[in-house]
Amino acid sequence: MLKFLRYSLISILLVPSLSFGQYIALDNQYYNLLMQKYQENNTSFLSSMKPLLLQDFDSTAAIENLLYSRPETKEHKSTFVYRKLFSENLVSYSTKDFSITADPVFNFGAGYDLKASKTAWINTRGLTLTGLLGKSLSFNTELYESQAVFASWPSAFISANGVVPGQGVVKAFKDTGVDYFYSNGYVSYSPSHYVNMTMGYGKNFIGEGYRSMILSDASFSYPYMKLTANFKKVKYTVLYSQFIDRSSMQSPAFGFDRKWATMHYLQAMLWGRLNLGIFDAIVWENADSTGLRGFDVQYLNPVILLRPAEEAFGSPDNALMGGTFSLRINRHFSLYGQLLLDEFKLEHILANDGWWANKFGYQLGLSGWNLLNIPALNARLEYNQARPYTYSHFATIQSYGHYNQPLAHPLGANFREFIAMSSYSTGNWMAEIKMNFAMYGMDTAGRDFGSNIFIPYDKRVSELGNTIGQGLKTNLTTADVRISYLLNRHTNMRMEAGITTRKESNTNWDKQMQYIYFGIRTGLRNIYYDF
């Protein structure tokens, strides 16, 4: 596989260059700005596979100005020091054939957990570096070093899983804190306006929602190679990735077990307002009972729908399929959704008998933009659910997860969730509110009721009669209200303050958190604690 990646990169670099290959950071606020602009213009674009390339947009759209220019309020704020701190990249250098920018990235915050009577804080420092070589080759790297003391619920998750949600492995820091390192990076090449090849270490996201039932950015970063062909109304992406299973180790010399995945995603725009997508994926282990397997060349085929081929090979690998849609209703509303199929048999679905292997999940959402004709008043309603045992496999290492977190929805499986969120911005100020209501079935007494995707599904409790919420029925409610002030759009630097509440309860216990926080941070990545 390493030889394939090396030779592929060398060969594609020999192709004449025509266009840039720079990505828009995978940050929800950036993509909300993009969607708001296109809703205002009553137009659509193929936006489901994120992060997006700048070359995916028409040059007249002025995307860079939209994302990175900051509203000014006073004329005298144009001094050199002010521009460098609040309106420009800290370091910027360019020539005819080369440009590079560098910025500090950080998260300095503190808060107090009222229920646990606990002070929490975070101290993250880092650097982001972005460059363009010629007209078609770009690169980016982000490095973060953090020490933190978390509030009660993140602390419990870290203790149970050994990772900070979406941010990596921890080691102890003093008595109650943790220390962890996080990095992202890519090299991207576009031999033409229609084709891109990217090699990176980071995350990808499929869908139009806040969550994804197919591939989200909630788990830790991973190495990948991505090939994309974009012909305006049709876009095709092939993603080759490697993931880590932290539940076992091959040996002290080789570290944790690894697994590979090939994913295909085809998008098409119909009638200028309807986007449809088809997805498939195969996950297989790096080493099996026969020895080291490595990257299986039979899954190198870039043609979509590998499931029939996987069955033809007699393979025991984990296969998933799915679909997406988004419909722009008018200038204010869009409807979107996803369907994920792990395994199913139509006869059992028609019989409604709760067969364990009818494993699927779906999403349905409605987004609203400039509501009541008020600029930048946006809202979203979203519903997600997954049946028990979805994403799991008889071999733990082949589950659809990475670093002890699911690759799709962070709740795993055996859940229902409803999300309501809204935001309003004026100038550099923004107010946001988000509420999550979820119900899931927790495993009890060592029995597998289908929530934890890292448990082999052959330990299931029953063949038939499986329903969402089985096991210890648990209700989860989270709410977050925050106010922020934008300082610099290039790194999405902002000051913010807010309050987060969390309540998780069942017949055995009632756990609550009320956390008040404030801080100053950059926002070039999404971080999720709302699950």
C-alpha positions in Angstrom: 0.0 0.0 0.0 2.8 2.4 0.8 4.4 1.8 -2.6 1.1 2.4 -4.2 0.6 5.7 -2.4 4.2 6.8 -3.3 4.1 5.9 -6.9 0.6 7.4 -7.3 1.7 10.7 -5.9 4.8 10.8 -8.2 2.8 10.0 -11.3 0.1 12.5 -10.7 2.7 15.3 -10.0 3.9 14.9 -13.5 0.6 16.0 -14.9 0.4 19.7 -16.0 -1.2 22.0 -13.4 -4.2 24.1 -13.9 -5.9 24.9 -10.6 -5.5 25.0 -6.8 -6.3 22.1 -4.5 -6.8 24.0 -1.2 -9.4 22.8 1.3 -11.8 24.8 3.5 -11.3 23.8 7.1 -13.8 21.3 8.5 -15.5 23.8 10.8 -19.3 24.0 11.1 -19.3 27.8 11.2 -17.5 28.1 7.8 -20.0 25.7 6.2 -23.0 27.4 7.7 -21.7 30.6 6.0 -21.5 28.8 2.7 -24.9 27.3 2.9 -26.4 30.6 4.0 -24.9 32.3 0.9 -26.2 29.7 -1.5 -29.7 29.7 0.1 -29.8 33.5 -0.3 -29.0 33.2 -4.0 -31.5 30.3 -4.4 -28.8 28.0 -5.8 -27.3 24.6 -4.9 -24.0 22.9 -5.1 -22.6 19.5 -4.3 -21.7 19.9 -0.7 -22.1 16.5 1.0 -18.5 15.4 1.0 -16.5 17.6 3.3 -14.1 19.2 3.6 -14.7 21.0 0.3 -12.1 22.3 -2.1 -12.0 26.0 -3.1 -11.9 24.8 -6.7 -15.4 23.2 -6.2 -16.9 26.7 -6.4 -17.4 29.1 -9.2 -14.6 31.8 -9.2 -17.3 34.5 -9.2 -18.6 33.3 -5.8 -15.8 35.0 -3.9 -15.7 32.2 -1.4 -12.5 33.3 0.2 -13.8 36.8 0.9 -17.0 35.3 2.3 -15.2 33.0 4.7 -12.2 35.0 5.8 -13.1 38.7 5.6 -14.1 40.2 8.9 -16.7 43.0 9.2 -15.1 46.3 10.3 -16.8 48.8 12.4 -14.3 51.7 12.8 -12.0 53.3 10.2 -9.0 53.6 12.5 -8.8 49.8 13.0 -6.5 49.4 9.9 -3.2 49.7 11.6 -0.6 46.9 11.0 -0.9 45.4 14.4 -4.6 45.4 14.3 -4.7 43.8 10.8 -2.3 41.0 11.9 -4.2 40.2 15.0 -7.8 40.4 13.7 -8.1 40.7 10.0 -5.1 38.8 8.3 -2.9 35.8 8.7 -0.2 36.4 11.3 2.5 35.4 8.8 2.0 35.6 5.0 4.4 35.4 2.2 3.8 35.0 -1.5 5.5 35.1 -4.9 4.3 34.3 -8.4 4.6 30.6 -7.9 4.6 30.1 -4.1 2.6 31.3 -1.1 2.6 30.3 2.6 0.6 31.4 5.6 1.1 30.6 9.3 -1.1 31.3 12.3 -1.2 30.3 15.9 -4.1 28.1 17.0 -5.2 27.8 20.6 -8.0 27.2 23.1 -7.6 28.9 26.4 -10.7 28.4 28.6 -12.0 27.8 32.1 -15.3 26.9 33.7 -17.0 25.5 36.7 -19.1 22.3 37.0 -21.9 23.3 39.4 -23.2 19.8 40.0 -19.7 18.3 40.7 -18.4 21.5 42.4 -15.4 21.2 40.1 -13.2 23.7 38.3 -12.2 22.8 34.8 -9.8 24.4 32.3 -8.1 23.8 29.0 -4.8 25.1 27.7 -4.2 24.3 24.0 -1.4 25.8 21.9 -0.5 25.1 18.3 0.3 26.2 14.8 -1.3 25.9 11.4 0.7 26.2 8.2 -0.8 26.4 4.7 1.0 26.7 1.4 0.4 26.7 -2.3 3.1 25.6 -4.8 2.4 26.6 -8.3 -1.3 26.6 -9.4 -2.3 23.1 -8.3 -0.4 21.8 -5.3 -1.3 22.8 -1.8 -0.5 21.6 1.7 -1.6 22.2 5.2 -0.5 21.1 8.7 -2.0 21.7 12.1 -0.4 20.8 15.4 -2.0 21.1 18.9 -0.6 20.4 22.3 -3.1 20.4 25.2 -3.3 20.0 29.0 -6.8 20.0 30.5 -9.0 19.3 33.5 -12.4 18.4 32.2 -15.9 18.7 33.7 -17.6 15.6 35.0 -18.9 13.9 31.9 -15.9 14.4 29.5 -13.8 13.1 32.4 -15.9 10.0 32.7 -15.7 9.3 29.0 -11.9 9.8 29.0 -11.5 7.4 31.9 -13.6 4.7 30.2 -12.2 5.0 26.7 -8.6 6.4 27.1 -9.2 9.1 24.5 -10.5 12.7 24.5 -13.5 12.7 22.2 -12.2 13.2 18.7 -8.8 14.5 19.9 -6.6 11.5 20.7 -4.9 9.4 23.4 -4.3 10.9 26.8 -1.7 10.6 29.5 -1.9 11.8 33.1 -1.2 15.4 33.9 -0.6 16.2 37.6 -3.3 14.8 39.8 -6.6 15.3 37.9 -5.6 16.5 34.5 -4.7 15.0 31.1 -2.2 15.7 28.4 -2.7 15.0 24.8 -1.4 15.8 21.3 -3.4 16.3 18.1 -2.4 16.9 14.5 -3.9 17.1 11.0 -2.4 17.6 7.6 -2.7 17.0 3.9 -1.0 17.4 0.5 -3.5 18.1 -2.2 -3.0 18.1 -6.0 -5.4 19.1 -8.7 -4.1 18.3 -12.2 -7.2 20.0 -13.6 -10.3 21.8 -12.3 -12.1 18.5 -12.4 -9.7 16.1 -10.6 -8.1 16.1 -7.2 -5.8 13.8 -5.3 -5.2 14.2 -1.6 -3.0 12.4 0.9 -3.6 13.3 4.5 -4.0 12.6 8.1 -7.3 14.0 9.3 -11.1 13.6 9.1 -13.8 13.5 6.5 -17.6 14.1 6.7 -20.5 12.9 4.5 -23.9 14.6 4.7 -25.7 17.9 5.2 -26.6 17.4 8.8 -25.1 18.2 12.2 -24.6 14.4 12.6 -23.8 11.8 10.0 -25.0 8.3 9.9 -22.5 7.4 7.2 -19.1 9.1 8.1 -18.7 11.9 10.6 -15.8 13.9 12.1 -16.5 12.9 15.7 -13.7 10.4 16.1 -10.0 10.8 16.0 -7.9 11.7 12.9 -6.7 8.9 10.6 -4.4 8.5 7.5 -6.2 8.5 4.2 -5.9 8.9 0.4 -8.8 10.6 -1.4 -9.4 10.8 -5.1 -12.2 13.1 -6.3 -13.6 13.8 -9.8 -16.0 16.8 -10.0 -18.0 17.6 -13.1 -20.3 20.3 -11.7 -23.4 18.2 -11.5 -21.7 14.9 -10.7 -19.0 14.3 -8.1 -17.3 11.0 -7.3 -15.0 10.4 -4.3 -12.9 7.3 -3.5 -11.5 7.3 0.1 -8.8 4.8 1.2 -8.3 4.9 5.0 -6.6 3.1 7.9 -8.1 2.9 11.4 -6.9 1.8 14.8 -8.6 -0.8 17.1 -7.4 0.1 20.7 -9.0 -3.0 22.2 -6.1 -5.2 21.3 -2.5 -5.2 20.2 -0.7 -7.3 17.6 2.4 -7.2 19.7 4.4 -4.6 21.6 6.6 -4.2 18.5 3.6 -3.4 16.2 1.3 -1.6 18.6 -2.5 -1.6 18.4 -4.3 -3.6 15.7 -5.1 -1.8 12.5 -7.8 -2.1 9.9 -8.4 -0.7 6.4 -11.4 0.7 4.7 -12.3 1.6 1.1 -15.3 4.0 0.7 -17.0 5.3 -2.5 -19.4 8.2 -2.6 -21.2 9.4 -5.8 -23.2 12.6 -5.8 -25.4 14.0 -8.5 -27.5 17.2 -8.8 -30.9 17.0 -10.4 -33.1 19.9 -11.5 -30.7 22.4 -9.9 -32.1 21.7 -6.4 -32.0 18.0 -5.6 -28.8 16.3 -4.6 -28.6 12.5 -4.4 -25.8 10.4 -3.2 -24.8 6.7 -3.1 -22.3 5.3 -0.6 -20.6 2.0 0.0 -17.7 0.9 2.3 -15.7 -2.2 3.1 -13.8 -2.6 6.3 -11.2 -5.3 6.8 -8.5 -6.2 9.3 -4.8 -5.7 8.7 -3.9 -9.2 10.0 -6.2 -12.2 10.3 -5.7 -15.9 11.2 -3.6 -16.5 8.1 -1.2 -13.8 9.0 -0.5 -10.2 7.8 -3.0 -9.2 5.2 -2.3 -5.5 4.7 -4.1 -3.5 2.1 -6.3 -5.9 0.1 -5.8 -5.0 -3.6 -9.2 -6.4 -4.5 -10.7 -3.3 -2.8 -8.4 -0.9 -4.8 -11.1 -0.9 -7.5 -12.5 2.6 -7.6 -15.9 1.4 -9.0 -18.7 2.0 -6.6 -20.8 -0.8 -5.0 -18.2 -3.2 -3.7 -20.8 -5.3 -1.8 -21.4 -7.8 -4.7 -17.7 -8.1 -5.3 -17.1 -8.7 -1.5 -19.6 -11.5 -1.5 -18.1 -13.0 -4.7 -14.7 -13.1 -3.0 -16.3 -15.1 -0.1 -15.0 -12.4 2.2 -15.9 -12.1 5.9 -15.3 -8.3 5.8 -17.7 -5.7 7.1 -19.7 -4.1 4.2 -22.0 -1.1 4.5 -24.1 0.8 1.9 -26.1 4.0 2.1 -27.7 6.9 0.4 -28.1 10.6 1.0 -30.4 13.4 -0.3 -30.8 17.1 0.1 -33.6 19.2 -1.4 -33.5 23.0 -1.6 -37.2 23.9 -1.1 -36.8 27.7 -1.5 -34.5 30.5 -0.3 -35.2 29.7 3.3 -35.5 25.9 3.7 -33.7 22.7 2.8 -34.7 19.1 3.5 -32.0 16.5 3.9 -31.6 12.9 5.0 -29.5 9.7 5.0 -30.0 5.9 5.0 -27.3 3.5 6.2 -27.7 -0.2 5.5 -25.4 -2.6 7.3 -27.3 -5.8 6.9 -31.0 -6.6 6.3 -33.4 -9.0 4.8 -36.7 -7.8 3.3 -38.7 -10.8 4.5 -37.8 -10.0 8.1 -38.6 -6.3 7.7 -42.0 -7.1 6.2 -42.6 -9.6 9.1 -41.6 -6.8 11.6 -40.1 -9.6 13.8 -37.1 -7.6 15.1 -34.5 -9.8 13.5 -31.1 -8.8 14.9 -29.4 -8.6 11.5 -31.8 -5.9 10.2 -29.1 -3.4 11.0 -29.7 0.1 9.6 -30.0 3.7 10.5 -31.4 6.9 9.0 -31.5 10.6 9.4 -34.1 13.2 8.5 -33.5 17.0 8.9 -34.8 20.4 8.0 -32.5 23.5 7.9 -33.7 27.0 7.8 -31.8 30.1 6.7 -32.5 33.8 7.1 -35.7 32.9 8.9 -38.5 35.5 9.1 -36.4 37.4 6.5 -33.9 38.2 9.3 -30.4 38.0 7.9 -28.3 35.3 9.6 -31.1 33.9 11.7 -30.7 30.2 11.0 -32.1 27.0 12.6 -32.0 23.2 12.2 -34.2 20.3 13.2 -32.7 16.8 12.9 -33.7 13.3 13.8 -31.3 10.3 13.8 -31.7 6.7 14.7 -29.9 3.3 14.4 -31.2 -0.1 15.2 -29.3 -2.4 17.6 -26.0 -4.0 16.4 -25.7 -1.5 13.4 -22.0 -0.9 12.5 -20.9 -3.9 14.6 -19.2 -7.1 13.2 -18.5 -10.6 14.5 -14.8 -9.6 14.6 -14.4 -6.6 16.9 -11.6 -5.2 14.8 -13.8 -4.9 11.8 -16.4 -2.8 13.5 -17.1 0.6 12.0 -15.1 2.5 14.5 -11.7 4.1 15.2 -9.8 4.8 18.5 -12.7 3.6 20.7 -15.3 5.9 18.9 -17.8 5.2 16.2 -17.0 6.5 12.7 -20.6 7.6 12.2 -22.9 8.8 15.0 -21.1 9.1 18.3 -23.8 7.3 20.2 -23.0 4.1 18.2 -26.3 2.1 17.7 -29.5 1.3 19.5 -30.6 4.9 19.8 -33.0 7.6 18.7 -32.0 11.3 18.8 -33.6 14.6 18.1 -31.6 17.8 17.7 -32.9 21.4 17.7 -30.4 24.3 17.1 -30.5 27.9 16.2 -28.0 30.7 15.7 -28.1 34.4 15.0 -25.2 36.7 14.1 -24.9 40.4 13.6 -21.5 42.0 12.7 -19.0 40.0 14.7 -21.4 38.8 17.4 -23.1 35.4 17.4 -25.6 33.7 19.7 -26.2 30.0 19.5 -28.5 27.5 21.2 -28.5 23.8 20.7 -30.5 21.0 22.4 -30.1 17.2 22.0 -32.7 14.7 23.2 -31.7 11.0 22.9 -32.9 7.6 24.1 -30.7 4.6 23.9 -30.4 1.1 25.3 -27.4 0.5 27.6 -25.8 -2.9 27.9 -26.2 -4.4 31.4 -25.0 -7.4 33.3 -22.4 -8.2 30.6 -25.1 -8.7 28.0 -24.9 -7.2 24.5 -28.1 -5.3 23.7 -26.6 -3.7 20.6 -25.5 -0.2 21.7 -21.7 -0.7 21.8 -20.5 -1.3 18.2 -17.2 -2.7 19.5 -18.8 -5.8 20.9 -19.0 -8.8 18.5 -22.6 -9.2 17.4 -22.4 -13.0 17.9 -22.9 -12.1 21.7 -26.3 -10.7 21.0 -29.1 -11.3 23.4 -31.6 -12.8 21.0 -32.3 -13.6 17.3 -35.7 -11.9 17.1 -37.6 -9.2 19.0 -34.8 -6.7 19.0 -36.0 -3.1 19.2 -34.4 0.3 19.7 -34.0 1.1 23.4 -33.7 -2.5 24.5 -31.5 -3.1 27.5 -31.3 -0.4 30.2 -33.4 2.3 28.6 -31.5 5.6 29.2 -32.6 9.1 28.4 -30.1 11.8 27.6 -30.7 15.5 27.3 -28.0 18.1 26.6 -28.3 21.9 26.0 -25.7 24.5 25.2 -26.2 28.2 25.0 -23.2 30.4 24.0 -22.4 33.9 22.9 -19.3 34.6 20.9 -17.4 37.6 19.4 -15.4 37.0 16.2 -11.9 38.3 16.3 -10.3 36.8 13.1 -12.0 34.8 10.4 -8.7 33.3 9.1 -8.5 31.1 12.1 -12.1 31.6 13.3 -10.7 33.1 16.4 -13.3 34.2 18.9 -14.1 35.0 22.5 -17.0 33.0 23.9 -19.0 32.3 27.0 -21.8 29.9 27.7 -23.5 27.2 29.8 -23.8 23.5 29.0 -26.2 21.2 30.8 -26.4 17.5 30.6 -28.7 14.9 32.2 -28.4 11.2 31.7 -30.9 9.0 33.6 -32.4 5.5 33.8 -33.9 3.4 36.5 -30.5 2.8 38.1 -29.0 6.3 38.2 -29.4 10.0 37.4 -26.2 11.8 36.3 -26.3 15.6 35.8 -23.8 18.3 34.8 -24.2 22.1 34.7 -21.1 23.7 33.3 -20.4 27.4 33.0 -17.5 28.4 30.8 -15.7 31.2 29.0 -12.5 31.4 26.9 -10.8 32.5 23.7 -10.1 30.0 21.0 -9.5 29.4 17.3 -12.0 27.1 15.5 -10.6 25.2 12.5 -12.0 21.9 13.7 -15.2 20.6 15.1 -15.2 19.2 18.7 -18.2 17.3 20.0 -19.1 16.7 23.7 -22.9 16.5 23.2 -23.4 12.7 23.3 
